[in-house]
Amino acid sequence: MDLMTLDLLKQQINKVILQIGEQYRQNPKPILELILKRYRNALDVINNNEPDSLKQGQFNIIGGVRAYLDSSSDYNNPILEEMYKAEQLVKHLFPF
């Protein structure tokens, strides 16, 4: 397990949680609540499990960008890039 990359993932998840949380406070859409919940759960998985026991299936954040875009046509929202980075880190750390 690459602990530096896991730490980067944790930082990225925190960044997304802050940004989605702020967006949700301004505009409480159900999709934002779902994405926020999934990112918080992903952070809990990292914090409450041994790094070597983690698996990609424990992270329900893959597909969040698509879910966001399916509910909104806000393609230029910078949060999408941050969500994409988090998804890529999960895929890098836990390939199938």
C-alpha positions, 0 to 999 in steps of 0.5 A: 500500500502506497501510504503517500498516495493514500494520504493524498486521497484523504486530502482530496476527499476532504477537499471535495467534502468542503466544496460540496458541503458549501455548494449544498448549503447554498443549494440543497439538491438531493444529488449533492447530499448523496455525493457528500454522504458518499465522500464522508463514508469514503473518509470513514473507510480510510480512517477506520480500517488498516491501509492494507485491508482497503479495497476499491469496492469500499469507496462509493465515490466512483461515478460521482462526477457522472451523477453530478452531471446527470443532474446538472448541466454545470460542466464548468464547475471546478468541483468536478475536477476535484471529484475526478482527481479523487476518483482517479486516486482510488482507481490508482490505489485499488486497481481491479 
